[in-house]
Amino acid sequence: MANVSEFSIVTYLRKPGYWRAAIFPKARTVIRRDTVLSVVTPDDFASEAEAQLAAEKLIRKL
């Protein structure tokens, strides 16, 4: 279970009424070719707050 404080969350408006969030680790490590740099919430949300909450839930599942 990952800690939310270890990640940055960026919410963005994909199109009017469709919000998503991207999750980035705050710690910078050596990046290899097969390293995942970010994760985006799989679903669209009606508000920025909902997208933020979904990202936080996704982090807790890591």
N, C-alpha and C positions, 0 to 999 in steps of 0.2 A: 504494500500500500504506500503510494507516494504522498509526499506532503505538498499541499498547494503552494506553500511559500517557496518551493524549489523551482517553480515554473512561472513564466510570464504568459498572460492570456491577452490576446488581441481580438476584439470583436469587430466585425465588419458587416456592412449592409450589402448583401449580394445583389439584390434588386429590391424595389420598394416592398416592404413587409416581410422580407426574407433575411433573417440574421443568422450568421454563423460565427464560430469562434475558433481561433488557431491557438495551439499550445506549444510553447517553446521552452526547453530547459534553460534555466538561468546560468548554470555552470557551463563554462566552455572547456571542452576537452579536445583531444586530438580527433579530428574528423577524418574518418576513413571513407572510402568510396561507398560502402554499404551502410553508412550511418543514417538513421532517420533524424532529420533536423526539426520537424514539426509534425503535429497531428491536427487535423481539422475535424470539428464535430460532424458526424455523418448526416444529421438532419438540419433542416431549416427551422427557425423559430420566429415567432411573431414579434418579439421584442429583443432589444439588446440585453436586458436583464436575464431573460430566459436563456439566451445563448451563453452568457457568462456562467450561469448556474449549471448548465449542461457541461461546460468545460470543466468546472470544478468537480463535478461528479465523475467525469471521465478520468481526471487526474487521480482521484481516490481509488479508481479501479486498477491503476497501473501497478 
